[in-house]
Amino acid sequence: MYTIYGYSTFNPLKVVITAEELGIDYRYQFVDLAKRENFAPEHKLRHPFGKVPVLEHNGDFIYESAAICRYLANTNGKKLYSADPLQAARIDALMDVMSIHIGRWLSVYFWEELIAPKFLDRVANPDALEEAKGWLDKQLPYLDDLVSKQPWLCGTDMSIADCFTFAYLTISDDTSISLDPYANLYKWYQTMRARPAVGRAMQRVFASP
C-alpha cells in the first residue's frame, strides 16, 4: 500500500494524477498546512523541511514530487516512464523544465494571486507578476510547439511528464494566467482534464478533508 501525504495544491496533484493513471492502490492523507500540521514532529520525520507531498511505501518515505512520480512509475513496470535511457532522459528533461523554469514562474502567480491575499494579508506584487509573465511569454510557446507535433509532451505515449505539467498548469484555472494564446497547449490541457484518472485525482486533492 502506498500512502500519499498532501494538501490541496498543485504539487500533491502531480503525484495523485500519476497514482491514478497507474491504477495503483493508495491512501491519501490530508496534511493541513493552514493548521501547520506539516511541522508536527511526525511529519518532520517524513520530510525534513515539513513539506508535501510525501510518499510512504514499505516503511520508507520519499519526497519531492518529481522523485515520487518516477518512483511510482518505476515500481509499477515503468508505465508512464521508459526503460529506454534516451526516452527516460527526455521525460526527465521535460520535468526539469517544468520544475526549474516554467513551473517557477507559474508558481509566482500561485503565490502572489492566491497565497498572498489569503494568508499573508497583502495584495499581489505587480513587479513579481510582470517578471513572471515576461518569462512565461517566452517559455510557454515551447510546450505549445511540442504538442503541435505529437499527442503527448514527450512523444506518442503519455508519461509522468504530462501528469507533472498538467498539475502545474492548473494554476491557470484560478489566476490571471491564460492558456488561450496557445491553441495546441490548450487542447492538450483539455484532453488531460477530460481523462477519468485526472478527474479522480482532482476530486481527491481538492475535496474538503
Phi, psi and omega in degrees: 000135174260142171240128178251122176264125185203183180221178185274062179221175188291331182294310174299329180300323178306314185288318183290322175300316179300315180297318180293318179295328178281344180071030183272161176273120181215163175242136178256119181251112181287129175247113187280101180292327180297330178264007178061030176296338180291344179260006175295149183307321182293328179280329177296338174286335179277322182221124186297336181254007177068039182253171168229154007276161170227141175251130172251128180211123179054037176086356179255152178246133179236132180231171191079121191300321180295316179297321179295315180300318178295319180297315179301316179294316183292332179268006177228053174069020181061018173300140185071004178229216178198142173278347178278121184302323181292314179294322177299321178295322177298317179295315178301317182297318180295320178294323176293320176303317180292316183292316190269327187247278187299314180297328178301316184280328172298322181294333176298317177297317179302314183291311187285322185264341181246311185282312185302312180293327186276321188244340185251000177056046175212160178277166180296144178278111184295329179292320178295319180292322179295318178297315180298317179299319179302318179288319180295325177299333178272330190261326180297329175302334177298314178294319179301319180293320180302311184275004169278342186250344186206158185289330183235164188299328183245020176136215185275348182242142174296147180219176177298339176296326177291317178300315183297312183291318180303315182301317176300316186288347174297343175302330180291342180292331189237011179230184182277000175294139176233136174268358184304323180292349185245086189300318182290317179294320178298317178297315178300317181299317179291326175297316177297314183300328183281351181289134180304320181297322179292319177300317179296319180297316181294323176296318181294316185284320188262357175290153177296139181293000000 
